[in-house]
Structure formats: structure tokens, C-alpha cells
């Protein structure tokens, strides 16, 4: 089982620039926590969904798969246009086995 926390207007752009990378306009932070009892692999992308369309978000940082032990959290960052974000109702995370985990989106 997974849990997602969405942090809008994150201040992580400055932290990432200081630590490792020059990633401008990183205004969205997504924390994915493994609340289950077994390790789970998480894909390095998400999808956003509403009643009429699905958009794959391939521009997460870091873009690679992550393995989460029970209780562990992975953080992903991206730039997300407020108007685009507000068009969608669900955020979908995929594990490496192809299972989808849907979470309601809060508006920016």
C-alpha cells in the first residue's frame, strides 16, 4: 500500500540547486510512502487523470525507479503549471509490477 503527500509551491528548487542540480521552477513536490509490509518498486513517473483525459508526467526528478522498504519515503519534484494541474482530479502512481495507485488531487 502507498500513501502520497503533495506539496505545492515547494521551496526545493533552491535546495536542489545547492545540492546537485540546476532544476528551475520546481514548484511541486510529491512524497510517496510505502505503508505496506513488503518492499515496493515505484516508477519514475506519474499520471494525472480527470473524467476525459490522462496526462503522463515524465518530467519528475529523479526520473528513475525507486525501491521503497516498508515505512520508507521517496520524494519526486517537477514543474507543474497551475492551470494544467487544476484540470485533473487524480494523481496515479505505478509500481514496478504495473499496479496503479490513485490519489485525489488538491487544487493549487
N, C-alpha and C positions, 0 to 999 in steps of 0.2 A: 504494500500500500504506500502511496505517496501523498505528501502534503505540499502545497505551493503557497508561497508568500510573494506578493507582487509589491514592489516598492517603486512608486512613480517619482519622477524628478529627483532621482538619486544623485548623490554627490560623488559617486565613484569615478567619474571621468578624471578628476584631479588625482585620485589615488592611483588609478591605473597608469596615468601619465608619469607619475613619480616612480612607480614600481617597475614598470616594464614596457609600456606601450604608449604610443600616441594614438588613442582611440577617441576622436572628437565626438561630442554630442551624445554621450552615453546617458540617456535620461530614464532608462528603465532597467531595473534590477529584479531578477527572478530567482528566488531561493526554492530549491526542491529538496525536501527532506524525506528520507526513507523511514517510514513509520512501521514497516513490517519487521519480520523476524529473520529474513534472509537477505543477502546482498542482492542488489538490483542494478543493472546497467541502464543508463539514461542516454538517449540520443542527444546530439548537439544541435538540435533544432526544436522549434515548437510550431504548432499551427494555431491560427486564430479562426474562429468559426462564428457565423450567425445563421439565420434561417436559410439564406440564399447563396452563401459562398463560404469557401475556406481559403485562407491565405497561409502558405508555408513561409515561415520566418527562418531563413537560412543564415541570417547575419548576426547570430549570437556569438558572444565571446565568453569563454573559449568554444570553438566550433566542434571539438572532438567529443567522442563518447566519454562518459564518466561512470565509474563503478562506485556505488554507494553502499557501505555497510549499514546495518541497522542503526538508526539514530543519526547517521551522517547527513550533512547538508552540502549540496553543490550550488554555487552561485553562477548565474549567467547574466550577461549585460548586453544591451543593444540600444540603438537609437530607434525610437518609435514616434512617429508623427501623431499628435494628439487627436486630430480628426480621424485618421485611419484607425487608431486604437479604439475610438468611441463607436466605430461601426460594428464591432464584434462583441459577442456575448460570452464566448467560451474560449479558454486557453487550453490547448491539448498538448500533453507531454507524452512521448513514446518511450517505452523501454526497449532494450535491445532484442526482446522476444516479439516485438510488434504489438504489444498491448498498449492501448490508449487510455490515458487518464485525463478526464475533463474537469476543469475548474472554472467557476463563474468569474467573469472579469468585472472589476470595478472601473468606473469611468474616471478619466484624468480630469 
